[in-house]
Amino acid sequence: MKKALALGAILLVIGVVLAGCTTTATTTTTPAGGTTTSTTAATTTSTSSGGGVSWDDVPVYANASSVQKGSWSIPPAEGSYGTVAWKYYETGDSMDAVTHFYDDQMPGQGWTEQANLNTGIFNWRFYTKNGENDAAMVWISSQNNQTVFALMRASK
């Protein structure tokens, strides 16, 4: 039951995020004194960094187009990730091709896989490096005959 709820929540978030593809940018201040920035762009390729984290060690699948990106920063509690950024992409290539790309490429960038899940509906990977001071997640799913995937990069 928990897996079904988690799957539903992840797919709902990805679907809602990918449904709106107009160009907008929003920055808000959180009650805890942090900031949140969200930018949506209609199918453009982007390799720029954002959100105060380095994206240099998270490869982007070559045949993908950027759909959306954003970031947030909060005063971190001890041991938590205070700076988080995410990017959403789509490609006409298969879920398996994208999954194999990240399985092959992330270790070469210094990432250690901590967890993975393959459901047939979505694939998920969680990686850490630098004594778990940095984290990355990859979510891969299918929507409207496209493979969609989200990359998350966080630092303590």
Phi and psi restraints in degrees (value plus and minus 20) as a CYANA .aco file:
   2 LYS   PHI     -83.1   -43.1
   2 LYS   PSI     -59.6   -19.6
   3 LYS   PHI     -83.8   -43.8
   3 LYS   PSI     -60.8   -20.8
   4 ALA   PHI     -84.1   -44.1
   4 ALA   PSI     -61.5   -21.5
   5 LEU   PHI     -86.8   -46.8
   5 LEU   PSI     -62.2   -22.2
   6 ALA   PHI     -83.1   -43.1
   6 ALA   PSI     -64.2   -24.2
   7 LEU   PHI     -80.1   -40.1
   7 LEU   PSI     -66.4   -26.4
   8 GLY   PHI     -81.4   -41.4
   8 GLY   PSI     -62.4   -22.4
   9 ALA   PHI     -85.2   -45.2
   9 ALA   PSI     -63.9   -23.9
  10 ILE   PHI     -84.4   -44.4
  10 ILE   PSI     -66.0   -26.0
  11 LEU   PHI     -86.0   -46.0
  11 LEU   PSI     -56.6   -16.6
  12 LEU   PHI     -83.1   -43.1
  12 LEU   PSI     -66.9   -26.9
  13 VAL   PHI     -81.8   -41.8
  13 VAL   PSI     -67.5   -27.5
  14 ILE   PHI     -82.0   -42.0
  14 ILE   PSI     -64.0   -24.0
  15 GLY   PHI     -82.8   -42.8
  15 GLY   PSI     -64.0   -24.0
  16 VAL   PHI     -84.7   -44.7
  16 VAL   PSI     -63.9   -23.9
  17 VAL   PHI     -84.5   -44.5
  17 VAL   PSI     -63.0   -23.0
  18 LEU   PHI     -97.4   -57.4
  18 LEU   PSI     -37.5     2.5
  19 ALA   PHI     -87.4   -47.4
  19 ALA   PSI     -53.5   -13.5
  20 GLY   PHI    -120.7   -80.7
  20 GLY   PSI      89.2   129.2
  21 CYS   PHI    -139.3   -99.3
  21 CYS   PSI      31.6    71.6
  22 THR   PHI    -127.9   -87.9
  22 THR   PSI     139.9   179.9
  23 THR   PHI    -104.7   -64.7
  23 THR   PSI      95.5   135.5
  24 THR   PHI    -165.7  -125.7
  24 THR   PSI     138.0   178.0
  25 ALA   PHI    -161.1  -121.1
  25 ALA   PSI     115.9   155.9
  26 THR   PHI    -156.5  -116.5
  26 THR   PSI     112.4   152.4
  27 THR   PHI    -145.8  -105.8
  27 THR   PSI     109.6   149.6
  28 THR   PHI    -152.2  -112.2
  28 THR   PSI     135.6   175.6
  29 THR   PHI    -121.0   -81.0
  29 THR   PSI     110.0   150.0
  30 THR   PHI    -102.5   -62.5
  30 THR   PSI     137.9   177.9
  31 PRO   PHI     -78.4   -38.4
  31 PRO   PSI     -47.1    -7.1
  32 ALA   PHI    -102.0   -62.0
  32 ALA   PSI     -18.2    21.8
  33 GLY   PHI      74.9   114.9
  33 GLY   PSI     -17.6    22.4
  34 GLY   PHI    -110.3   -70.3
  34 GLY   PSI    -197.9  -157.9
  35 THR   PHI    -148.6  -108.6
  35 THR   PSI     133.7   173.7
  36 THR   PHI    -148.2  -108.2
  36 THR   PSI     111.6   151.6
  37 THR   PHI    -147.2  -107.2
  37 THR   PSI     113.9   153.9
  38 SER   PHI    -153.4  -113.4
  38 SER   PSI     111.5   151.5
  39 THR   PHI    -149.9  -109.9
  39 THR   PSI     113.6   153.6
  40 THR   PHI    -138.1   -98.1
  40 THR   PSI     110.2   150.2
  41 ALA   PHI    -149.3  -109.3
  41 ALA   PSI     122.4   162.4
  42 ALA   PHI    -102.5   -62.5
  42 ALA   PSI      89.0   129.0
  43 THR   PHI      15.5    55.5
  43 THR   PSI      46.9    86.9
  44 THR   PHI    -144.0  -104.0
  44 THR   PSI     133.1   173.1
  45 THR   PHI    -110.5   -70.5
  45 THR   PSI     111.9   151.9
  46 SER   PHI    -160.5  -120.5
  46 SER   PSI     113.5   153.5
  47 THR   PHI    -139.9   -99.9
  47 THR   PSI      -8.8    31.2
  48 SER   PHI     -92.0   -52.0
  48 SER   PSI     134.7   174.7
  49 SER   PHI    -106.0   -66.0
  49 SER   PSI     145.3   185.3
  50 GLY   PHI    -184.8  -144.8
  50 GLY   PSI     136.7   176.7
  51 GLY   PHI      59.1    99.1
  51 GLY   PSI      -7.4    32.6
  52 GLY   PHI      58.1    98.1
  52 GLY   PSI     -13.0    27.0
  53 VAL   PHI    -133.8   -93.8
  53 VAL   PSI     134.3   174.3
  54 SER   PHI    -106.0   -66.0
  54 SER   PSI     110.9   150.9
  55 TRP   PHI    -120.6   -80.6
  55 TRP   PSI     -15.3    24.7
  56 ASP   PHI     -81.2   -41.2
  56 ASP   PSI     -45.0    -5.0
  57 ASP   PHI    -125.9   -85.9
  57 ASP   PSI      -6.6    33.4
  58 VAL   PHI    -141.7  -101.7
  58 VAL   PSI      83.1   123.1
  59 PRO   PHI     -89.9   -49.9
  59 PRO   PSI     132.4   172.4
  60 VAL   PHI    -129.2   -89.2
  60 VAL   PSI     110.1   150.1
  61 TYR   PHI     -72.9   -32.9
  61 TYR   PSI     110.9   150.9
  62 ALA   PHI     -80.4   -40.4
  62 ALA   PSI     -56.6   -16.6
  63 ASN   PHI    -115.1   -75.1
  63 ASN   PSI       5.7    45.7
  64 ALA   PHI    -123.2   -83.2
  64 ALA   PSI     131.0   171.0
  65 SER   PHI    -134.2   -94.2
  65 SER   PSI     117.4   157.4
  66 SER   PHI     -90.2   -50.2
  66 SER   PSI     115.8   155.8
  67 VAL   PHI    -130.8   -90.8
  67 VAL   PSI     -61.2   -21.2
  68 GLN   PHI    -181.5  -141.5
  68 GLN   PSI     134.1   174.1
  69 LYS   PHI    -170.6  -130.6
  69 LYS   PSI     141.6   181.6
  70 GLY   PHI    -192.0  -152.0
  70 GLY   PSI     155.3   195.3
  71 SER   PHI    -178.2  -138.2
  71 SER   PSI     144.5   184.5
  72 TRP   PHI    -170.4  -130.4
  72 TRP   PSI     135.9   175.9
  73 SER   PHI    -160.7  -120.7
  73 SER   PSI     110.4   150.4
  74 ILE   PHI    -152.5  -112.5
  74 ILE   PSI     134.6   174.6
  75 PRO   PHI     -81.5   -41.5
  75 PRO   PSI      96.4   136.4
  76 PRO   PHI     -95.3   -55.3
  76 PRO   PSI     122.2   162.2
  77 ALA   PHI     -97.0   -57.0
  77 ALA   PSI     139.0   179.0
  78 GLU   PHI     -75.7   -35.7
  78 GLU   PSI     105.1   145.1
  79 GLY   PHI      65.3   105.3
  79 GLY   PSI     -20.8    19.2
  80 SER   PHI    -122.8   -82.8
  80 SER   PSI     144.6   184.6
  81 TYR   PHI    -107.2   -67.2
  81 TYR   PSI      95.1   135.1
  82 GLY   PHI    -109.8   -69.8
  82 GLY   PSI     -42.6    -2.6
  83 THR   PHI    -140.8  -100.8
  83 THR   PSI     101.7   141.7
  84 VAL   PHI    -153.2  -113.2
  84 VAL   PSI     117.0   157.0
  85 ALA   PHI    -155.2  -115.2
  85 ALA   PSI     131.4   171.4
  86 TRP   PHI    -161.7  -121.7
  86 TRP   PSI     135.4   175.4
  87 LYS   PHI    -161.6  -121.6
  87 LYS   PSI     120.0   160.0
  88 TYR   PHI    -134.8   -94.8
  88 TYR   PSI     119.4   159.4
  89 TYR   PHI    -154.3  -114.3
  89 TYR   PSI     144.5   184.5
  90 GLU   PHI    -159.7  -119.7
  90 GLU   PSI     135.1   175.1
  91 THR   PHI    -173.2  -133.2
  91 THR   PSI     137.3   177.3
  92 GLY   PHI    -104.2   -64.2
  92 GLY   PSI     -26.0    14.0
  93 ASP   PHI     -96.2   -56.2
  93 ASP   PSI     144.8   184.8
  94 SER   PHI     -93.7   -53.7
  94 SER   PSI     138.3   178.3
  95 MET   PHI     -77.7   -37.7
  95 MET   PSI     -61.3   -21.3
  96 ASP   PHI     -82.3   -42.3
  96 ASP   PSI     -60.4   -20.4
  97 ALA   PHI     -83.5   -43.5
  97 ALA   PSI     -63.6   -23.6
  98 VAL   PHI     -87.3   -47.3
  98 VAL   PSI     -63.0   -23.0
  99 THR   PHI     -80.5   -40.5
  99 THR   PSI     -67.2   -27.2
 100 HIS   PHI     -82.7   -42.7
 100 HIS   PSI     -56.5   -16.5
 101 PHE   PHI     -77.8   -37.8
 101 PHE   PSI     -70.7   -30.7
 102 TYR   PHI     -90.0   -50.0
 102 TYR   PSI     -55.4   -15.4
 103 ASP   PHI     -80.3   -40.3
 103 ASP   PSI     -57.2   -17.2
 104 ASP   PHI    -101.6   -61.6
 104 ASP   PSI     -59.4   -19.4
 105 GLN   PHI    -107.6   -67.6
 105 GLN   PSI     -55.2   -15.2
 106 MET   PHI     -82.2   -42.2
 106 MET   PSI     -63.7   -23.7
 107 PRO   PHI     -79.6   -39.6
 107 PRO   PSI     -54.5   -14.5
 108 GLY   PHI     -88.2   -48.2
 108 GLY   PSI     -36.2     3.8
 109 GLN   PHI    -116.9   -76.9
 109 GLN   PSI     -10.9    29.1
 110 GLY   PHI      73.3   113.3
 110 GLY   PSI     -15.4    24.6
 111 TRP   PHI    -105.4   -65.4
 111 TRP   PSI     123.3   163.3
 112 THR   PHI    -131.3   -91.3
 112 THR   PSI     104.3   144.3
 113 GLU   PHI     -90.7   -50.7
 113 GLU   PSI     106.3   146.3
 114 GLN   PHI    -121.0   -81.0
 114 GLN   PSI     -48.7    -8.7
 115 ALA   PHI    -180.0  -140.0
 115 ALA   PSI     132.6   172.6
 116 ASN   PHI    -170.6  -130.6
 116 ASN   PSI     137.2   177.2
 117 LEU   PHI    -168.7  -128.7
 117 LEU   PSI     108.1   148.1
 118 ASN   PHI    -141.8  -101.8
 118 ASN   PSI      96.1   136.1
 119 THR   PHI    -129.4   -89.4
 119 THR   PSI     -30.9     9.1
 120 GLY   PHI      71.5   111.5
 120 GLY   PSI     -45.4    -5.4
 121 ILE   PHI    -120.2   -80.2
 121 ILE   PSI     -57.9   -17.9
 122 PHE   PHI    -168.8  -128.8
 122 PHE   PSI     137.8   177.8
 123 ASN   PHI    -140.8  -100.8
 123 ASN   PSI     123.8   163.8
 124 TRP   PHI    -159.4  -119.4
 124 TRP   PSI     119.3   159.3
 125 ARG   PHI    -153.9  -113.9
 125 ARG   PSI     122.7   162.7
 126 PHE   PHI    -146.9  -106.9
 126 PHE   PSI     108.4   148.4
 127 TYR   PHI    -147.0  -107.0
 127 TYR   PSI     132.0   172.0
 128 THR   PHI    -155.4  -115.4
 128 THR   PSI     143.5   183.5
 129 LYS   PHI    -179.2  -139.2
 129 LYS   PSI     153.5   193.5
 130 ASN   PHI      34.3    74.3
 130 ASN   PSI      30.4    70.4
 131 GLY   PHI      43.5    83.5
 131 GLY   PSI      14.1    54.1
 132 GLU   PHI      46.1    86.1
 132 GLU   PSI      -2.5    37.5
 133 ASN   PHI     -98.0   -58.0
 133 ASN   PSI     -36.6     3.4
 134 ASP   PHI    -146.4  -106.4
 134 ASP   PSI     122.7   162.7
 135 ALA   PHI    -156.3  -116.3
 135 ALA   PSI     132.3   172.3
 136 ALA   PHI    -162.8  -122.8
 136 ALA   PSI     123.7   163.7
 137 MET   PHI    -149.0  -109.0
 137 MET   PSI     126.7   166.7
 138 VAL   PHI    -148.9  -108.9
 138 VAL   PSI     103.3   143.3
 139 TRP   PHI    -134.3   -94.3
 139 TRP   PSI     110.7   150.7
 140 ILE   PHI    -150.0  -110.0
 140 ILE   PSI     109.4   149.4
 141 SER   PHI    -167.7  -127.7
 141 SER   PSI    -196.3  -156.3
 142 SER   PHI    -146.4  -106.4
 142 SER   PSI     118.5   158.5
 143 GLN   PHI    -172.9  -132.9
 143 GLN   PSI     107.0   147.0
 144 ASN   PHI      31.4    71.4
 144 ASN   PSI      29.1    69.1
 145 ASN   PHI      41.9    81.9
 145 ASN   PSI       1.6    41.6
 146 GLN   PHI    -145.2  -105.2
 146 GLN   PSI     128.8   168.8
 147 THR   PHI    -110.1   -70.1
 147 THR   PSI     107.7   147.7
 148 VAL   PHI    -134.7   -94.7
 148 VAL   PSI     123.1   163.1
 149 PHE   PHI    -166.6  -126.6
 149 PHE   PSI     128.9   168.9
 150 ALA   PHI    -137.5   -97.5
 150 ALA   PSI     117.5   157.5
 151 LEU   PHI    -135.0   -95.0
 151 LEU   PSI     113.2   153.2
 152 MET   PHI    -143.5  -103.5
 152 MET   PSI     116.5   156.5
 153 ARG   PHI    -150.4  -110.4
 153 ARG   PSI     108.1   148.1
 154 ALA   PHI    -154.8  -114.8
 154 ALA   PSI     130.4   170.4
 155 SER   PHI    -155.9  -115.9
 155 SER   PSI     127.9   167.9
